[in-house]
C-alpha cells in the first residue's frame, strides 16, 4: 500500500473521477469510495511514501485506519482527511503549517521534524498520544487540542532526530526500520 512518485507531475488537485480512481490505484488503496464531491473515503490504511510531491492531488474525506505520510516532501496538508480513525503521521516533511490536518484523530498524532511556526490547524481531538518533537510544549498542545493520551517529544523513547542529518534521511543509519 505504498506510493513512490518522483517529479512534480502531481502538484494540483485532480477534479476528474477517473483520475482520482487512477491515483488511488497508484497509492494502492484498496477499499475506498469516491464521493459525489470527488473526495475519497477509505476503510483501511493509507501509507504514502513519495518523493517530489508537495501536496495531495486528491482530497480525502475520511480514513478509517491509519494515515501515514511521514518522510515525504509535503509542503501542505491540503486535501488530507478530516477524520482519521487510527494514527496520523506527517513527521519529517517540509511543513510550515498544520492547516489541512485532520480535525479528529482516533489514535496517535505525530508532526515532529517539520518547520512548524505554530500549532494552528492541529487536530481538535486526538484519541491517543500527541508527538510534536521539541518544537512545542505540552501547554502549547493543550491550548489547541484535547489529547486523550500523552504529549511527548519522542515516540516510544526514540528522539525524532535519529537517522536525520541536516534534514536528509541517512539510509545507512542502523536505526532505520524497513517495516515502518
N, C-alpha and C positions, 0 to 999 in steps of 0.2 A: 504494500500500500504506500509506496513512496514515489515521489515525483522528482526527477532530476532534470532541470531545464537550465539552459545557459543562453546568454544573449538577452536582447530586450524585446523579443517577439511578443511577450505578454505584458504590456505596460498599460493597457487601457481596459476598461470594463467591457465584457462581452455582452451584447444585447441580442443574441440570436440563440434560440433553444438548441439547435444542432451544435453550435459552437460550445455552449455550456455543457452539453452532454459529452462532447468530444474532450473537453478539458477535464471533466470528472473521470473519464476513462483513463486519461493520461495520469491523473492523480491516483488512479487505481481505487477509487471509492466505489464500493460495490452495491451497497444498499442505500439508495438515495432517491429523492423525489425532486423534480424540478417544478417549483410552484408557478402559478399563473403570472406572478411578477418577475419570474426568472431567477428568484432566489433558490438556493439549494438547501434542502433539509436532509440530514444524514443520520441513519440509525446507528451506525458504528463509529469507528475512529477515523480521523484524518491525520495522516502522518505526511508532512510536507517537507521534503528535502530538495531545495532548489538553489541554483546559483545564477545570479544575474537577473533576478526578478525583484522588482521594487515594491510591488503591491499585487494583491489578488486580482486576476482578471474576471473573476466571478464573485457573486455576492452569496455568502452563506447566511441562512436564516437561523438554523439550529443544528447542532451536532450533539447527538445523544451520548456519544462516547467521549474519548479524548481528542483534543486538537493540538497537535504538535507542529509548530513551525519554527523550532529553535535552530540556531546555527544556519540561518539563511541570509538573504541580503535585503530583507524587507525594510523599507523606509516608512511605510504606512500600514496601519491595520484596517484601513477602509475595505469594506467588503467581508470582513471577518464575521463569524456568527455572533448573534446577540445573546444566545444561550448555549452553554456547553455543559453537558451533563456530567462529564468526567473532568480530567485535568486540562488546563490550558497552559501551554509553554511557548513563550515568544522570546526566550533568552537568546542573547548573542545575535542580534540583528543590528540594524542601523537606525533604530527607532529613537526619535526625539520626543515623541508624544504617545500616550496610550489611547488617544481618541480613536474610536472604532473598535475598541476592545469589547469582549462580551460584557453584558450587564450583570449576568449571573453565571458563576462557575460552580458546578456541583462538587468538584474535587479541589485539587491544589491549583494555585495560580503562580506562575513564575515569569518574572520580567527583568531579571538582573542582566548585566552585561550589555546594556544599551546606553545611550546618552540622553536619558530622560531628564528633563528640566523640572517636571512636576508629576504628580500622580493624577492630574486631571484626565478624566476618561477611564480611570481604572474601574474594575467591576464594583457594583454596589454591594454584592453579596458573594462571598467565597465560602463554600461549604467545608473546605479543607484548610491547608496551610497557605500562607502568602509569602513567597520568596522574592525579595526585591534587591538582592545584593546589598552593598553598603551605601547605596545611593539615598536611601530614606530610612527614617527611624520608625519604630513601631507606632509612635504617636502620630507621625505623618500618615501612616496607613489607616489607623483607626479613625482619623478625621474624615476619611472618604469612603471607607469600606467596612462592612460588617463581616469580620473574619471569624468563622466558627472554630478554626484550628489555631495554630501558632503563626507568628510573624517572625521571619528569620532572614538572615543574610546568607545562609548556606542551605544546601539541600542535603539531607542525611549526613551532616557534619562535613561535607566537602565544600571548600571555597569555590565560588564561581570562576575564579581566575585560573584554576588548574587546567593546563593544556593550552592556554592562550598566551600569546606573545605579541604585544603591540596590536591587539585586535584581530590577529590572524590565528587560526587554529593550527597547532603544531601536530601534524598527523603522526609524528614519531613518538609522541608522548605516551608513556606506558599506561596512563590512567584512562585513556580513551576506551570506552566500552562499545564495541561494534553492535551490540544488541539494542542500544538506546535509540 
